[in-house]
């Protein structure tokens, strides 16, 4: 056995920080694109600030990984494909769809990683919770979507369907990540090995929270 190979617990932490880092980096890219589609300068500035917050969170994760002797690119690499598949399959058609995607997708990720953060050491948990802290995105999204529905109630049906598509794609890719990263799977399941029932319980809780989030937007889940 390679004496330099990471232990399962260490590898689980590296995987967790790696997937978070790539999520923050890709979130920054998506929000930057959303800023370009914003209908006015005020919204453009608001979204640019949200994108900057994602980048700050990425820097925190990169610093922690460096302290562990791990290059951030190395830690992120296993998660590039599933995250890319998610984004490629959920390209927003307009600015409102971009707002809903960012809000719903980020909310699912926050719920998922908060579940995992309860299973890691206190220092890692503190970092994860800091990275997952709300930067004002939820308030912004709820305000803009509800105002859009007030102006044109017809958009509610389209955005509700879009939200369902987002959650379906996000959960599908999360399952792929867990099934292909044994250390992360063992962390979630408490070292018992991959068990679909245990993971399903996690996803059921996330789905329930998604329903509440959609209700906040004024949309049916």
Secondary structure, 3 states (H helix, E strand, C coil): CCCCCCCHHHHHHHHHHHHHHHHHHHHHHHHHHHHHHCCCHHHHHHHHHHHHHHHHHHHHHHHHHHHCCCCHHHHHHCCHHHHHHHHHHCCCCCHHHHHHHHHHHHHHHHHHHHHHHCCCCHHHHHHHHHHCCCCCHHHHHHHHHHHHHHHCCCHHHHHHHHHHHHHHHHHHHHHHHHHHCHHHHHHHHCCCCCCHHHHHHHHHHHHHHHHHHHHHHCCCC
